[in-house]
């Protein structure tokens, strides 16, 4: 039986093989997207890819890409990204997503919005009938007054926890913010909740990625399956 990490690797390789020479590529954050980053680096080193520029979605991915020899750029230098490869925590039948399990949701969404193609790679366990089925929604908030944001989310019906690191300290994002993990349960209308959260002062960004994925590549035990937005 194929293990989960091997499925992630297969999905990452499949997605990375859609990158062509001359592209500006968004480099996603997380345990699945890193396989695509490594495959892109391999293709550059072999000469199969030329004139590639990467835009990383987190400080960690930036460090990984530099170590692997991927040339990098910024959105200030290249405001349009040809293709981004990233992971997701949940994918619903409409290709809407929950992202941010790794804490990079704000940069990931900025990169996704700038991308002509947003390819999401997941293993089959990430497919759900409704967003919120298994995952909390990561919500990045500024540290000042974060307790008021927690109370706001609880008033909306969520069970909320401040994200912590393994040592028990508070998790801090690349932007210096806090993440509140808000568990709402299955969402009947994720777009409506996304709009409500976005309007709240103090909430920097949320992990509902609505209308951004153009393709989802799913690694299953029987092979690779591609889902496309109609």
C-alpha positions as CSV (number, residue, x, y, z in Angstrom):
1,X,0.0,0.0,0.0
2,X,1.4,3.4,-1.0
3,X,2.0,5.6,2.0
4,X,0.8,9.2,2.3
5,X,4.1,10.9,1.8
6,X,4.7,8.9,-1.4
7,X,1.3,10.1,-2.7
8,X,2.3,13.7,-1.9
9,X,5.6,13.2,-3.7
10,X,3.8,11.9,-6.8
11,X,1.4,14.8,-6.9
12,X,4.2,17.3,-6.5
13,X,6.2,15.8,-9.3
14,X,3.1,15.7,-11.6
15,X,2.4,19.4,-11.0
16,X,6.1,20.5,-11.3
17,X,6.2,18.8,-14.7
18,X,3.6,21.4,-15.9
19,X,6.2,24.2,-15.5
20,X,7.8,25.4,-18.7
21,X,10.9,27.3,-19.4
22,X,10.6,31.1,-19.1
23,X,7.9,31.0,-16.5
24,X,7.5,33.0,-13.3
25,X,6.5,30.3,-10.7
26,X,4.8,30.7,-7.3
27,X,6.5,28.3,-4.9
28,X,4.0,27.0,-2.3
29,X,4.5,26.3,1.4
30,X,4.0,23.0,3.1
31,X,4.7,19.3,3.2
32,X,3.2,18.6,-0.2
33,X,4.3,21.7,-2.1
34,X,7.9,21.1,-1.1
35,X,8.0,18.0,-3.4
36,X,7.1,20.3,-6.4
37,X,9.8,22.8,-5.3
38,X,12.4,20.0,-5.2
39,X,11.3,18.7,-8.6
40,X,11.5,22.1,-10.2
41,X,15.1,22.4,-8.8
42,X,15.9,19.0,-10.3
43,X,14.6,20.1,-13.7
44,X,16.7,23.3,-13.6
45,X,19.8,21.4,-12.6
46,X,19.4,18.9,-15.4
47,X,18.9,21.7,-18.0
48,X,15.3,20.7,-18.7
49,X,14.0,24.1,-17.4
50,X,15.6,27.4,-18.2
51,X,15.0,31.0,-17.3
52,X,12.8,30.1,-14.4
53,X,12.1,32.6,-11.6
54,X,10.4,31.6,-8.4
55,X,8.3,33.7,-5.9
56,X,8.2,31.9,-2.6
57,X,5.1,31.9,-0.3
58,X,7.0,32.0,2.9
59,X,10.4,32.7,4.5
60,X,10.9,28.9,4.9
61,X,10.2,28.2,1.2
62,X,12.5,31.1,0.3
63,X,15.3,29.5,2.2
64,X,14.6,26.0,0.7
65,X,14.5,27.4,-2.8
66,X,17.8,29.3,-2.4
67,X,19.4,26.1,-1.0
68,X,18.1,24.2,-4.0
69,X,19.4,26.7,-6.5
70,X,16.1,28.1,-7.8
71,X,16.5,31.7,-8.9
72,X,14.1,34.0,-7.1
73,X,12.2,37.2,-7.8
74,X,9.5,39.3,-6.1
75,X,6.0,40.5,-7.0
76,X,7.4,44.0,-7.2
77,X,9.6,42.9,-10.1
78,X,7.1,40.5,-11.6
79,X,3.5,41.4,-10.7
80,X,2.0,38.5,-12.7
81,X,2.8,34.9,-11.9
82,X,2.4,32.3,-14.7
83,X,1.7,29.3,-12.5
84,X,1.7,28.6,-8.8
85,X,1.9,25.2,-7.2
86,X,0.7,24.9,-3.6
87,X,-1.0,22.5,-1.2
88,X,-4.3,22.7,0.7
89,X,-5.7,21.4,3.9
90,X,-9.2,20.8,2.5
91,X,-10.7,20.8,-1.0
92,X,-14.5,20.8,-1.6
93,X,-16.3,19.6,-4.7
94,X,-16.3,23.2,-6.1
95,X,-12.5,23.4,-5.7
96,X,-12.8,25.9,-2.8
97,X,-10.1,25.5,-0.3
98,X,-9.0,25.8,3.3
99,X,-5.3,26.7,3.5
100,X,-3.0,27.9,6.2
101,X,-2.2,24.8,8.2
102,X,1.4,25.8,7.9
103,X,0.8,29.4,8.8
104,X,1.6,31.0,5.5
105,X,-1.9,31.9,4.4
106,X,-1.5,35.6,3.8
107,X,1.5,35.3,1.5
108,X,-0.1,32.2,-0.1
109,X,-3.2,34.2,-0.9
110,X,-1.3,37.2,-2.3
111,X,0.6,34.9,-4.6
112,X,-2.5,33.0,-5.6
113,X,-4.3,36.3,-6.5
114,X,-1.4,37.2,-8.8
115,X,-1.3,33.8,-10.5
116,X,-2.8,33.0,-13.9
117,X,-2.9,29.4,-12.9
118,X,-3.2,28.1,-9.3
119,X,-2.5,24.4,-9.2
120,X,-3.3,22.8,-5.9
121,X,-1.7,19.4,-5.1
122,X,-3.2,17.1,-2.4
123,X,-3.5,13.5,-1.5
124,X,-7.0,12.0,-1.5
125,X,-7.5,12.5,2.2
126,X,-7.9,16.3,1.7
127,X,-11.1,15.9,-0.4
128,X,-14.2,16.7,1.7
129,X,-17.9,17.2,1.0
130,X,-17.9,20.6,2.7
131,X,-15.1,22.9,3.9
132,X,-14.7,22.7,7.7
133,X,-15.5,19.0,7.8
134,X,-12.2,18.2,9.5
135,X,-10.1,21.4,9.7
136,X,-10.4,24.6,11.6
137,X,-10.1,27.8,9.5
138,X,-6.8,29.6,10.2
139,X,-7.4,33.3,10.8
140,X,-4.4,35.6,10.9
141,X,-4.9,38.6,13.3
142,X,-2.7,41.4,14.5
143,X,-1.6,40.9,18.1
144,X,-3.2,44.1,19.4
145,X,-6.7,43.2,20.6
146,X,-6.6,39.6,19.4
147,X,-8.9,38.7,22.2
148,X,-11.7,40.8,20.7
149,X,-11.2,38.9,17.4
150,X,-11.5,35.6,19.3
151,X,-14.7,36.7,20.9
152,X,-16.1,37.8,17.5
153,X,-15.4,34.4,16.1
154,X,-16.9,32.6,19.1
155,X,-20.1,34.8,18.6
156,X,-20.2,33.5,15.1
157,X,-20.3,29.9,16.5
158,X,-16.7,28.9,16.2
159,X,-14.6,27.1,18.7
160,X,-11.3,29.1,18.7
161,X,-7.8,28.3,19.8
162,X,-4.7,30.5,19.6
163,X,-2.2,28.5,17.5
164,X,0.9,27.4,19.4
165,X,4.2,25.8,18.5
166,X,5.4,22.5,19.8
167,X,7.1,24.1,22.7
168,X,3.9,25.8,23.9
169,X,4.8,29.3,22.7
170,X,2.5,31.3,20.5
171,X,3.0,30.7,16.8
172,X,4.0,34.0,15.0
173,X,3.6,34.4,11.2
174,X,6.2,35.8,8.8
175,X,4.3,39.1,9.2
176,X,4.5,39.1,13.0
177,X,0.9,38.2,13.5
178,X,-1.0,35.5,15.5
179,X,-3.2,32.8,14.1
180,X,-6.6,31.9,15.6
181,X,-7.8,28.4,14.5
182,X,-11.6,28.7,14.3
183,X,-13.5,25.5,14.1
184,X,-17.0,26.1,12.6
185,X,-17.8,22.6,11.4
186,X,-19.0,22.0,7.8
187,X,-19.8,25.3,6.1
188,X,-23.0,25.6,4.1
189,X,-21.7,28.8,2.5
190,X,-18.0,29.4,2.7
191,X,-18.0,32.4,0.5
192,X,-20.4,34.2,2.8
193,X,-18.2,33.5,5.8
194,X,-15.1,34.7,3.9
195,X,-16.8,38.0,3.1
196,X,-17.8,38.5,6.8
197,X,-14.3,37.7,8.0
198,X,-12.6,40.0,5.5
199,X,-14.7,43.0,6.7
200,X,-13.5,42.7,10.3
201,X,-10.8,45.2,11.3
202,X,-7.9,43.4,13.0
203,X,-8.3,40.2,10.9
204,X,-5.5,40.3,8.4
205,X,-6.5,37.3,6.4
206,X,-8.4,34.0,6.6
207,X,-7.7,30.5,5.2
208,X,-10.8,30.3,3.0
209,X,-9.5,30.4,-0.6
210,X,-12.6,31.1,-2.7
211,X,-12.4,31.1,-6.5
212,X,-8.6,30.9,-6.6
213,X,-7.8,27.3,-7.5
214,X,-7.8,26.6,-11.3
215,X,-6.7,22.9,-11.0
216,X,-6.5,20.4,-8.2
217,X,-4.2,17.4,-8.6
218,X,-5.1,14.5,-6.4
219,X,-2.8,11.7,-5.7
220,X,-4.7,8.5,-5.1
221,X,-3.6,4.9,-4.5
222,X,-4.7,4.1,-8.1
223,X,-2.8,7.1,-9.6
224,X,-3.1,10.8,-10.3
225,X,-6.5,12.5,-10.9
226,X,-6.9,16.1,-12.1
227,X,-9.9,18.3,-11.2
228,X,-10.4,21.5,-13.1
229,X,-12.6,24.5,-12.4
230,X,-15.3,24.8,-15.1
